[in-house]
């Protein structure tokens, strides 16, 4: 009995212990199910979050933010791989402040452990980053990191980039569930990135078309090309996300490229700078008509670009092989990642379209100039064939009147009228020669325009503008040496009028006639005093003698002073 009684409690305790174990296991299973449900729900919310936007930058930020929350990581980053599949062209981070990012320095480009995922795009989970053979260590001011989880993001059949997560909260290691969740999120992120990238490309294309259309309208409407290019570089700088953008065009000698237009940081310092076409990056792009990416620190003109604080850049030719008109340069701050493939395509297309617009503008300018010259030639022919012939016939008619009149007063009036007609014919012929001048902005101005400029400059000291008249093709028959002396004589003569003559009128006549250049300056002043200083007149006589010519000065018929400087023309 005693044994039977003592054994009953033992048998009754066994079912009780098994029930407690089952209850604990059930509670544990329920807890796991709830945790799994919560994580699945969190994953679904993350998928909805990354799929809800179309702005690419915002989508990338949402993806890495969701990933860090999903696996409870302290730090996270999303690296976008460039078109070559070897480096990172964009790096989006979570968990670091801007001050920490600035202290660390430039973003990584895909070396070390980050490059391991680029070369081998499969999930990678590590308990300690430093223990991996590809680890290069961390730069100065970088926070300590140990646990690591990396997962590639695929867009269609191509690896777009990688998710990098470090430091799981609480000091725990990333487990297989974390890897599974992150891999699932990466699959959804690939779809979201593809949609956002297509939308971003469509938006860029539309803005690019608007910019190039505005460029073409501006140039073809006759607006100054410098102003139109200034608007272009400012608009394209915003589209490309560049810190500085500039346009360099070849100089007149064709040996250097000079920055004509610049927009962004350091634009005042960059504008006007030049580089040799033969020995520079931009010169090579100009010569070979092929765009070139320049990495930070690889500029051939290092002092200027280092002073401006610039890093990666892209140089696009303005035009195609054999028809390059200049180069378009876009640059970022030092430490920034290079331009992505979409921006490079956009810069290349804008460069080509800008070259076409510039070519059309030049053709339009040439057509306008030809129309102007044609109109001038027509006016010259009309003046010669109609106006001069009719004036000459009128003069002949008046001269015939002299034979039938005996009154001296009538003869004097007729002679005066004929003389005025001759002067008018000379003025018209001089105008015809002026219309025939088709000088461009690069040519040295002729004697006509330089004499007019001297007279205009003298108007302030004279108190009035001298009357100027030209006879004959003065811009075609006078040598450069004679032009230099004639201008000096004109300045000295008008200076004497201003200082000594007390005149209210001055006439400057420049003529090429009978093989001579004749410069005549007359005024209505007080005349030359006896015994006055004549050192300035001596200089004018010496200038005439040096060219084998003559110099005379004396009183005019109606008072004042008349100066005549006469030198032979070269054969």
C-alpha angles and dihedrals in degrees: 000000000000090000092045091050094046092051097052097072090051093054092047093054096058097069090046092055093047091051092053091051091049091048092051091047090048091050090048091050092048090049091051091047091050092047090048090047090050092049092046089050089048090050092051090050089049092051090050090048096053092043096052101077139065101193104099097213091049092047092052092049091048092050096054092041091052092046094055091050093046096056095028094242122165096211130031140171139183117209121197115209119225125241091266091059094229108089141033116256097180133029123190117188138194127194099031124097121227090252090056091047091051091048093051093053133216119012116259117264099205108285127135119006093353089057090053090070091046092053094039109029099198129112113281124197121183134176091206125022094201092058094062116100093229094054115116095185127244130296122245117291091020114139116244115266130181118156113064138188123180129180129177122235115219125200107197105312098338132081106244098182146307139268114226119193126178140176109026110218115263092029093275124142125249111260137201092271090056090051092049093049092047092048090051091048090049090056091053090043090057091059092046092048092049092053093045092047092051090048091047091050091050091050092048091049091052093048090045091053090049091051095048091045089053089048092051094046091049095050096042092047089064097256118151109276092223092057092046093050090049090058090045096055092046093052095043091047089061093047093049097042090234124158093211131019128179144169120223122195130187118262124236092270092054092226103100138038114226126197106245100171130023135173130185136027113004093005092145091053094045098045111094095017116128141199133201115260091215099050110031143076094244090046090054091051089048092050099041097036090223126123120242134199115219119204122218112283095016098098114127089218094055101163095057096043093043089051090051090049094237128156131168118022144169125221118204124187120237097230140356134290111308093010104063111144098183143309136279115215125194119184138178132208118279110275095030122120119257122267113279124240094263093056091046090054090048093051091048093050093045090050091053094046092046090054091052091049091049090049091051090048091052091049090050091049091049091050091050090048092049090049090051092049091047090051091049091050091050091050090048092051092048091050092048099041098037116018099038094042092050092046090048091050090049090052091051090050092051091048090053088058089065090069094058101042129075099182111107093209091057092046090051092050092048092049090050092049091050090049091052090049089052090051090049091051089051091051092049092049090050089051090051090053090049091051089051093060108104098179121163127218092259095058125091110257116254130243092268096058093040093052089049089051091050091051091047091051090050094053093084095057093038094050091228139050116261118237110245128199130178127199123190131000095313093165094055106039103042119087122229091250092052090047091055092051094043092054091049090050091050092051093048093046094050090044090055090050091052094047104038115010102067085210131167095199138036130182125202116195121185117184140165108208137148092359096308139103107225121193115188124183118183132175138181095229134122095288130234115316118226113259093013122149113281103177092114091050089051089058090053091051090050091052090053092047091050088061095041093256141121137251128201134174129178146124120309125238092253096034131273124079132298121201119192121189114184128180132166120255121238117255 
